[in-house]
Amino acid sequence: MISPKGKTSKARRNKRRAQTWKIAMPNLVKCDCGELVKSHHMCKACGQYKKREVLGKAE
C-alpha cells in the first residue's frame, strides 16, 4: 500500500489549502457615463440602472 514519504508540516499544508479560498474580484462593467460599476447595480455617479434613470442627479 502506498504511504506518504514524510510528514507534511502545518505550514506546507495550509499554504496549499489557502489557494482555494482566494477572493475573486467583482465583475465591473462600464456605465454609459464611463464610470466602472458592479454588474446589476445602480451607477452612483449618474443614477442609472439598465439605461434608465433611477435616481435623479444631486445638484
Long-range contacts (C-beta under 8 A, 24 or more apart in sequence): none
